Amino acid sequence: MNPIGQLKEARAADLIEEYQPGNAFFFATPRATWLAEGSLAVLPDAFGEGDLRSLPERASRLLAHLKQSGQSRPMLVGAVPFDPGQPSRLVVPLRVRKLEKLSMSAQEPMRTPIRGGCSIEAFPSPEEFLAGARGAIARMRAGELDKIVLSRTLRLTSPQPIELQALLHNLARHNPLGYTFAVDLPKPLPYAEPGMGQLRAARRAQTLIGASPELLVAREGCGVYVNPLAGSTPRSEDAAEDARRAEALLASPKDLREHALVIEAVAEALRPYCRHLDIPEKPSLAQTATMWHLSTEIRGELMNPAMTSLELAVALHPTPAICGSPTELAREAIAEIEPFDRGYYTGLVGWCDGNGDGEWAIAIRCALAEERSLQLYAGAGVVAESSAEGELRETSAKFRTMLRAMGVNDDEAY
C-alpha cells in the first residue's frame, strides 16, 4: 500500500491545522506542502564521526528494504544535525500527505503561541558575542581563516505551554518563498542551558521549528538545484531606505566576498557529481520579511542517476554559509568560541524518497521548542572585513523571524 496520498479537495493550509506535535513532520516549500505522521521505521544511528558519512548508505538500505516489502514509494523525513558525529533523526512515516504550494493571505490574523508574558535570556550575552567575533576577525586578518559563522541563542520561557500549531501558522504566513518546518525529535540531543558550563540532557520531547530562507539542495530525476545564500542586511520598514539597503548589499565588497566563498565551495563540491553546472556570474537578491540576502541559483545534471538527494546533501554539508572556510578549521573555531551545542541548528531538514528525489533546507531562523520554552538561534558570517558590532546587529535582525512569530516585538534589545 502506498503511504503517499493526494488530497486534491483540501488546501495546503489545512495541513497546518492538522499538524499535531508529538510524532509529525511538517514541511512547506515554494513548490509543495508536506505533512507526515507516525513512524513505520526509524533509521538506526551510527554514533561517532561516521554517522554523517554513512547516512546515505544506511538510508538507501532501509528504503530498498521497504520497497521489497511492498511499499511502492517509501520516504525518509526529518533532520540532520550540524555536527557530523551526532546522530540524525530520520523516520519513514506511516502516512504522508502532499499538497500544492502553501498560500496564505497576509491579511490573515496572527495567532497567539504564548498567553501572558515570557522571560528572555541571551546566551552568550551580546558582550560575550562581541568578544568572540573580535577574536575571530583578528584570526582572519592574521590569515588563519577565510570565514567563520558565529551564532548565539535566546531562550524564551513561558509560564504557559507554547502552542506550536499557532507558531507554525505565524511562521508560514510570513515565509511564502522559503521553507517552513516542524520536526519532532523524540530522542533529543543534549543542549547547553544558558549560563551553564555543561551539557544537560533534555527531559521532554522537543520540536525543531522554523522558517528558513535557504535551500541546500533539491534533486528531481537527474536535475539538481542548489540555492546558497550568503551576505545579508536587515530590512527597513521605510520603503526608500529598504531599497537603498538592498542596492548597497548588491555592491558591498565584504558581502560579495562572503558570497563568493560560498559559491566556490558549493561548485567544487558538486562538480564531481554533475555533467555540467549553470552558475550565474553575479548574485541576485532574495528577501524575507526581515532580511535581504545575496542569492545564487545553481542548476546541474547528475552523471549518476542513482545518486540520491541525501547523498548530495551530505556531500555539501556544511557549506561556508553556515560554517566557514576552510571547513574543518572553521568548525574547530566554532567549537572553541560558541559556548553551546548547536544541535540541529544549521543542520538540515527535509526528505528523500525511494527514487532518490528530495529536498533539504538549511535549519536556520529556527528554534528548539519544549513544552514551555523555546531556544532561538541566529548567526552571522564573519570575514576579515567584518565589524563585530555589525555582526551582532545581523544576529539581532535574524532573531526577529521567530520573535515576531511568537508575538514578541521588543526585539531591539537582543
Helices and strands as residue ranges (DSSP letters): E 4-6, H 12-18, E 24-28, E 32-37, E 41-42, H 50-68, E 75-80, E 89-92, E 95-100, E 119-123, H 126-141, E 147-157, H 164-173, E 179-185, E 191-192, E 199-200, E 206-212, E 215-220, E 223-227, E 229-234, H 239-251, H 253-270, G 271-273, E 274-278, E 284-287, E 291-295, E 298-302, H 309-316, E 324-325, H 327-337, E 348-353, E 358-362, E 366-369, E 373-382, H 388-405
